[in-house]
Amino acid sequence: MSVGSNGVVYARSHRARFVAELIEFVRFASVSAEPKHAGDLRNCAAWLAAQLRKVGFDRVEVVPTRGAPIVYADRLHAPGRPTALVYGHYDVQPADPIREWQSPPFEPVVRGDNLFGRGAADDKGQMFTHVKAAECLLRTAGSLPVNVKCLFEGEEEIGSTNLPAFVRRHRRALAADIAVLSDTRMLAADRPVITESLRGALSLEVELRESAHDLHSGNFGGCIHNPLQALSEMIARLHDRDGRLMIPGFYDRVRPLTREERAYMAEAGPSDAEILSDAGAERGWGERGYSLYERTTIRPALNVNGISGGYQGPGVKAVIPARASVKFNFRLVPDQDPHDIDRLFRAYVRRIAPPTVRLAIRTDLATQPAVVDRNHPGVSAAVEAYKKGFGNAPVFLRSGGSIPVVNLFQEILAIPTVLMGFALPDDRLHAPNEKFHLPNFFNGIATSTHFLMELARIGLGAFHDHRATSFPLQAATMEVVL
C-alpha cells in the first residue's frame, strides 16, 4: 500500500475524532467584522496553533497584529523538494439573521452527512483538510513528502487588513514554490473543480445628508429632499434596462473571452437552471447576451449590499430622515483595476447626486482580479490529487468571488496559488444554516494528502523550469525568521 493510501486509511479509522475536532473549531465565534468577538478570534488562533503542534509541525507561532492574530507553522525536512505554502482563514462571517438558523450558528451539529455551523465550509472545514492531511502523512510515514508552511489568518472576511504588511515583512520566511488554498466550491460531490480565475472586489459606502436631525414629515414633507428618496433615485441611475452599468469608462478594460473559451464554460460550467436552483430563485437578472454563469464570472457586476436610513421599527413614525446610506460592492474582472473603478464611480456619483443633499463616499475594500495558469506544475499536481481523492478529474471553472491573498502571493512572493476547493453549491456560504458535507471533508483530506505526494513526484526542477518561462523568482529559501 502506498504512503498516500496509508494516510487515507488512517483518516477513515480516525473519522470520529476528526469530526469532533472540526466541531471544536467551528464552535469558536471568530467573527472578524464584529469587535465584540476579538477574544473569540484570539482563542480560535490559540486552538489552531495547538492543533498544528499536536499534528507535528516543528515551528508554530501565533503572531499578534493590530487585528486578529496570524498563525504560522512549518515543517521543513525535505531538502531539494518543493515547498508548499498552505493558506486558510479561521475568521467567519456574522451569523445574522440568527432567527433563520435551524440550530445555533456556533453550536455546530451533525445532521445526516453534513456539519451545520457558521464557518463549517467557509473556511474552517476546508482549511482543516490540509491540517489533517499532514497528520495522516506524519502518523503513517513519519514525514512529509515536501516542505510545508502554513499561514492561517483571521481577517479574510474583512479584506485581510493586516496580512499584506505581514507577508511583506516575512517574505523570506514565507518563500515557497506554490501556494494552495481551499476556499472555493465544487460543482457537486462527485464533480471537483479547480478555480482558474477570481473576480476582484471594490466595496464602498455612500452617504447622503440633508438636515442636522430627522424632520417631521407633515411639517417638511414636500419641501425638503428626503435623503432616502434621493439615494433611491441615484441607485436607479446605475444600471440601464439591459443590466449594464452606466458609469462612463467602466467597461473599457474588461478582458474579452474567445469563442472557444466561452464554449468550454458552457460545457463545463453550471447551467442557468442549476444556478437558479442554488440561489433558490425563479428568474435570473443581469447583462443581456451572457449566461448566468458568465454574468457571475467573466462579466463585472455592482451589487447593493445594504441600505440604511429612516425609521425601521414597528408601526408608524412620520419623519424625513436626516441621513441615508448605501453599501455597494463591485465584482471586477481582468483587467479592471479597482482603484480606477473607484475613481470612475466617485466621479459618476458626484455627477448624479442632487444639489439638495451633502454627499460622502468611503472606500472599504479594494481587491484585484486573479487568473491562475492551468499549465503550472502545481495545478497539474492538483489535477492528479483530485482524481485519487474524489475518483474524478476536476474541471477548470471561473469564480465570481474574490480572495485577496491570491494577488498578494503573486505580487510579493511571486508564486501562484492553486485554488482547490471542497465546498458544495448548497453549503450556504455567508448565509444562515451554513454547512460542510462531511464526505467532502474526508475526500478533501485524501486529496490534500495526494497533492503533497504529487508535488514530490513532480520535483523541484519542474517548478524552476516553469518559473523561468513565466515570471522570475529567487530560489525558495529554507531560512525562517519570524
C-alpha positions in Angstrom: 0.0 0.0 0.0 1.3 3.4 -0.9 2.1 6.2 1.5 -0.8 8.2 0.3 -3.2 5.2 0.6 -2.0 4.6 4.2 -2.8 8.2 5.0 -6.4 7.8 3.6 -6.9 4.6 5.7 -5.6 6.5 8.8 -8.2 9.3 8.2 -11.0 6.8 7.9 -10.0 5.0 11.1 -9.9 8.3 13.0 -13.1 9.7 11.4 -15.0 10.3 14.7 -12.1 12.2 16.2 -11.5 14.3 13.1 -15.2 15.3 13.1 -15.1 16.1 16.8 -12.1 18.3 16.3 -13.8 20.1 13.4 -16.8 20.7 15.7 -14.5 22.2 18.3 -13.0 24.5 15.6 -16.4 25.7 14.3 -17.6 26.4 17.9 -15.4 29.5 18.1 -17.5 32.6 17.2 -14.5 34.0 15.3 -16.4 36.8 13.6 -13.8 39.3 12.4 -16.3 42.0 11.4 -17.6 42.5 15.0 -15.2 43.9 17.6 -17.0 42.1 20.4 -15.6 38.8 19.1 -11.9 39.8 19.4 -11.5 37.4 22.2 -13.0 34.6 20.2 -10.6 35.3 17.4 -7.6 35.1 19.8 -8.9 31.9 21.4 -9.5 30.3 18.0 -6.0 31.2 16.8 -4.5 29.6 20.0 -6.6 26.4 19.5 -5.5 26.2 15.9 -1.8 26.6 16.9 -2.2 23.8 19.5 -3.7 21.6 16.7 -0.7 22.2 14.5 1.8 21.4 17.3 -0.1 18.2 18.1 0.0 17.2 14.4 3.8 17.5 14.3 4.7 20.9 12.8 8.1 21.9 14.2 7.7 25.7 14.4 4.3 27.1 15.4 3.7 30.7 16.2 0.7 32.9 16.9 1.8 36.3 15.6 -0.2 39.3 17.0 -1.3 42.0 14.6 -3.3 45.2 15.1 -6.4 43.0 14.5 -6.7 39.2 14.6 -3.6 37.1 15.2 -1.9 35.2 12.3 -1.0 31.6 12.8 2.2 30.4 11.2 3.6 26.8 11.2 6.2 24.9 9.2 7.9 21.5 8.8 10.9 21.7 6.6 12.6 18.3 6.4 12.7 17.7 2.6 15.7 19.5 1.2 15.8 19.6 -2.6 12.0 19.1 -2.8 9.3 21.7 -3.5 7.9 23.9 -0.7 4.1 24.3 -0.4 2.5 27.3 1.4 -0.9 26.3 2.7 -3.2 29.3 3.3 -6.5 29.4 5.1 -8.6 31.7 7.3 -10.2 30.9 10.6 -12.5 34.0 10.8 -16.1 33.8 9.7 -19.0 35.9 8.5 -21.5 37.3 11.0 -24.3 34.9 11.7 -27.2 37.3 11.2 -30.1 36.8 10.8 -30.0 34.4 13.8 -33.7 33.6 13.6 -33.2 31.8 10.3 -30.8 29.2 11.7 -32.3 25.8 12.4 -29.7 25.4 15.1 -27.5 28.0 16.8 -24.7 29.0 14.4 -21.9 28.5 16.9 -23.2 25.2 18.4 -22.3 23.0 15.4 -24.4 19.9 14.9 -24.2 16.9 12.5 -27.4 16.2 10.7 -27.0 13.3 8.2 -23.8 13.8 6.2 -23.5 17.5 7.0 -22.0 19.6 9.7 -24.0 22.7 10.3 -22.5 25.9 11.8 -21.1 29.3 10.8 -17.7 28.7 9.2 -18.1 25.0 8.7 -17.4 25.4 5.0 -16.0 28.9 4.8 -13.3 28.3 5.6 -12.7 26.2 8.7 -13.7 22.8 7.3 -11.9 23.3 4.0 -8.6 24.6 5.6 -8.7 21.8 8.2 -8.5 19.2 5.5 -4.8 20.3 5.0 -4.0 20.1 8.7 -5.5 16.6 8.9 -3.7 15.5 5.7 -0.4 16.5 7.3 -1.3 14.4 10.4 -2.2 11.4 8.2 1.2 11.5 6.5 3.2 12.1 9.7 1.4 9.4 11.6 1.8 6.8 8.8 5.0 7.7 7.0 6.8 9.7 9.8 7.5 12.6 7.4 6.0 14.9 4.8 7.0 14.3 1.2 7.6 18.1 0.6 8.3 21.1 2.8 5.1 22.6 4.1 4.5 26.1 5.6 1.1 27.1 6.9 -0.3 30.7 7.0 -3.7 31.0 8.6 -5.2 34.4 9.1 -8.3 35.8 11.0 -9.3 38.8 8.8 -10.1 37.4 5.4 -13.7 38.2 5.7 -12.9 41.9 6.2 -10.4 42.2 3.5 -7.2 40.7 5.1 -6.4 44.1 6.6 -3.1 43.2 8.3 -1.9 40.4 6.0 -0.1 42.4 3.3 2.2 44.0 5.8 2.9 40.6 7.4 3.7 39.0 4.1 6.0 41.8 3.0 7.8 41.8 6.4 8.3 38.0 6.3 8.6 37.3 2.6 11.8 35.3 3.1 10.3 33.1 5.7 7.2 32.6 3.5 9.2 31.8 0.3 7.7 28.8 -1.4 7.2 27.2 -4.8 3.4 27.0 -4.8 0.6 28.2 -2.5 -2.6 26.2 -2.1 -5.9 27.3 -0.5 -9.2 25.6 -0.2 -11.9 28.2 0.0 -13.9 27.6 -3.2 -16.7 25.4 -4.5 -17.1 22.2 -6.4 -20.0 21.6 -8.8 -21.3 18.6 -6.9 -19.9 16.0 -4.5 -18.6 13.9 -7.5 -17.7 16.9 -9.7 -14.5 18.5 -8.4 -13.3 21.9 -9.6 -10.1 23.8 -9.8 -10.8 27.5 -9.9 -8.8 29.3 -12.6 -9.9 32.9 -12.1 -11.4 35.1 -9.4 -13.1 38.5 -9.7 -11.7 41.5 -8.0 -13.7 43.4 -5.5 -14.4 47.0 -4.5 -16.6 47.9 -1.6 -17.8 51.5 -0.9 -20.4 53.3 1.2 -22.2 56.3 0.0 -24.0 58.6 2.5 -26.4 61.5 1.8 -27.3 64.1 4.4 -29.9 66.9 4.2 -30.6 68.2 7.7 -29.0 68.1 11.1 -31.7 65.9 12.5 -34.8 64.0 11.5 -37.7 66.2 10.4 -41.5 66.0 10.9 -42.8 64.7 7.5 -46.0 66.7 7.9 -44.2 70.0 8.5 -41.5 69.5 5.9 -42.7 66.8 3.5 -42.7 68.1 0.0 -40.3 71.0 0.6 -37.2 69.1 1.8 -35.5 66.5 -0.4 -35.7 63.2 1.5 -32.2 61.6 1.5 -33.7 58.1 1.2 -35.6 59.2 -1.9 -32.5 60.9 -3.4 -30.4 57.8 -2.7 -33.0 55.6 -4.4 -33.1 57.8 -7.4 -29.3 57.7 -7.6 -29.2 53.9 -7.3 -31.8 53.7 -10.2 -29.3 55.5 -12.4 -26.5 53.0 -12.0 -27.9 50.3 -14.4 -29.7 50.6 -17.8 -32.5 48.3 -18.8 -30.1 45.7 -20.2 -28.4 45.3 -16.9 -25.2 47.2 -17.9 -23.7 49.8 -15.6 -24.0 53.3 -16.8 -20.7 54.6 -15.3 -18.6 56.1 -18.1 -15.5 54.1 -18.8 -16.5 51.2 -16.6 -16.1 48.5 -19.4 -13.1 50.0 -21.1 -10.6 47.4 -19.7 -12.9 44.3 -19.4 -10.9 41.4 -21.0 -13.0 39.7 -23.7 -13.0 35.9 -24.0 -12.7 34.0 -27.2 -15.5 31.9 -28.7 -13.6 28.7 -27.6 -13.3 29.9 -24.0 -17.0 30.6 -23.8 -17.8 27.3 -25.4 -15.7 25.5 -22.7 -17.5 27.4 -20.0 -20.9 26.5 -21.4 -19.9 22.8 -21.5 -18.1 22.5 -18.1 -19.9 25.1 -16.0 -23.2 25.2 -14.2 -26.4 25.8 -16.3 -28.7 28.7 -15.7 -31.2 26.2 -14.1 -28.5 25.0 -11.7 -27.5 28.5 -10.7 -31.1 29.5 -10.1 -31.7 26.3 -8.0 -28.6 27.0 -5.9 -29.9 30.6 -5.3 -33.4 29.5 -4.6 -34.6 32.0 -7.2 -37.1 31.6 -10.1 -35.6 34.1 -12.6 -32.2 35.4 -13.4 -31.3 39.0 -14.0 -28.3 40.8 -15.4 -26.4 41.9 -18.5 -28.1 40.8 -21.7 -26.1 38.4 -24.0 -24.5 36.3 -21.3 -25.4 33.2 -19.4 -25.9 33.4 -15.7 -22.5 31.6 -15.2 -20.8 34.2 -17.5 -22.5 37.1 -15.7 -21.1 35.9 -12.4 -17.5 35.2 -13.6 -16.3 36.9 -16.8 -18.5 40.0 -16.5 -18.3 42.7 -13.8 -21.2 43.5 -11.5 -22.3 46.0 -9.0 -24.4 44.9 -6.0 -26.3 46.9 -3.4 -25.5 45.1 -0.1 -27.5 47.3 2.3 -29.4 50.5 2.7 -30.0 52.3 5.9 -31.9 55.4 6.9 -35.2 56.4 8.5 -37.4 54.6 11.0 -37.0 50.8 11.0 -39.2 49.9 14.0 -42.8 48.6 14.1 -45.7 50.9 13.4 -45.6 54.4 12.0 -43.2 57.3 12.6 -43.7 60.3 10.4 -40.2 61.5 9.8 -37.9 62.6 7.0 -34.6 61.0 7.9 -31.6 63.3 8.3 -29.3 60.8 6.5 -29.4 57.8 4.3 -26.6 55.4 3.2 -26.0 52.5 0.9 -23.2 49.9 0.8 -22.1 48.9 -2.7 -19.9 46.0 -3.8 -18.3 45.8 -7.2 -17.1 42.5 -8.6 -14.4 43.2 -11.2 -12.8 41.1 -14.0 -9.4 41.1 -15.6 -8.0 43.7 -16.5 -10.1 46.0 -14.4 -8.2 47.8 -11.6 -10.3 48.5 -8.5 -8.6 51.9 -8.0 -9.5 53.0 -11.5 -13.1 51.9 -10.9 -13.2 53.7 -7.6 -12.2 56.9 -9.4 -14.8 56.4 -12.1 -17.6 55.6 -9.6 -16.9 58.6 -7.5 -16.9 60.9 -10.5 -20.3 59.5 -11.7 -21.9 59.6 -8.3 -20.9 63.2 -7.8 -22.4 64.0 -11.2 -25.8 62.3 -10.4 -26.1 63.4 -6.8 -28.7 66.2 -6.5 -27.5 69.6 -5.1 -30.1 69.4 -2.3 -28.0 66.8 -0.3 -24.5 66.6 1.1 -22.5 63.6 -0.3 -19.8 61.5 1.4 -18.1 58.4 -0.1 -15.9 56.0 1.8 -13.9 53.1 0.3 -13.8 50.0 2.5 -12.1 47.3 0.3 -10.2 47.0 -2.9 -9.0 43.6 -4.3 -7.5 42.9 -7.7 -8.9 40.1 -10.0 -6.7 37.0 -10.4 -6.1 34.4 -13.1 -4.3 31.0 -12.5 -2.1 29.4 -15.1 -3.6 26.0 -16.0 -0.1 24.7 -17.1 1.7 25.3 -13.8 3.1 22.1 -12.3 1.3 22.8 -9.0 -2.0 22.8 -10.9 -1.0 19.5 -12.6 -0.4 18.1 -9.1 -3.9 19.2 -8.0 -5.5 17.5 -11.0 -3.9 14.2 -10.2 -4.7 14.6 -6.5 -8.4 15.2 -7.2 -8.5 12.0 -9.4 -7.3 10.0 -6.5 -9.2 11.8 -3.7 -12.6 12.1 -5.4 -12.3 9.5 -8.2 -12.9 12.1 -10.9 -10.8 14.6 -12.8 -11.6 18.2 -12.0 -12.9 20.7 -14.4 -11.5 24.3 -14.6 -14.0 26.9 -13.7 -14.1 30.6 -13.1 -15.4 32.0 -9.9 -17.3 35.2 -9.2 -15.8 35.5 -5.8 -12.7 37.4 -4.6 -9.8 36.1 -2.5 -7.3 38.9 -1.8 -4.4 36.7 -0.8 -4.1 35.2 -4.4 -2.9 38.5 -5.7 -0.9 39.2 -2.6 1.1 35.9 -3.0 1.6 36.6 -6.7 2.9 40.2 -6.2 5.0 39.8 -3.1 6.1 36.1 -3.1 5.9 35.7 -6.9 4.1 32.4 -6.6 0.8 31.2 -8.0 -2.0 29.8 -5.8 -3.8 26.6 -6.6 -7.5 27.0 -5.7 -8.5 23.5 -4.6 -12.0 23.8 -3.1 -14.2 21.3 -1.4 -17.4 23.2 -0.7 -20.7 22.4 -2.4 -23.1 24.9 -4.1 -25.7 24.3 -1.4 -23.4 24.8 1.5 -24.9 28.2 2.1 -21.7 30.2 2.4 -22.3 33.5 4.1 -25.9 32.5 4.7 -27.9 31.0 7.6 -27.6 27.3 8.0 -24.1 27.1 6.5 -22.9 23.5 6.4 -20.0 21.4 5.2 -20.6 18.0 3.6 -18.6 15.5 5.7 -17.8 13.1 2.8 -16.1 16.1 1.1 -14.2 16.7 4.3 -12.6 13.2 4.1 -12.3 13.2 0.4 -10.6 16.6 0.8 -8.2 15.2 3.3 -7.3 12.4 0.8 -6.9 15.0 -2.0 -4.6 17.1 0.1 -2.6 14.1 1.0 -2.2 13.1 -2.6 -1.4 16.7 -3.6 1.6 16.8 -1.4 2.7 13.4 -2.8 2.3 14.6 -6.3 4.3 17.7 -5.6 7.2 15.5 -4.5 6.8 13.3 -7.6 6.9 16.3 -10.0 10.0 17.6 -8.3 11.6 21.0 -7.8 13.1 21.1 -11.3 9.6 21.4 -12.9 8.9 24.5 -10.7 12.2 26.1 -11.6 11.7 25.4 -15.3 8.1 26.8 -15.3 9.2 29.9 -13.3 11.9 30.7 -15.8 9.3 30.9 -18.6 6.7 32.9 -16.6 8.0 35.3 -14.0 11.3 35.5 -12.1 11.6 34.2 -8.6 14.6 33.6 -6.4 15.0 30.1 -5.2 12.8 29.2 -2.2 14.8 29.8 1.0 14.7 27.5 3.9 15.5 30.3 6.3 12.7 31.1 8.7 12.9 34.4 10.6 9.6 35.4 12.1 
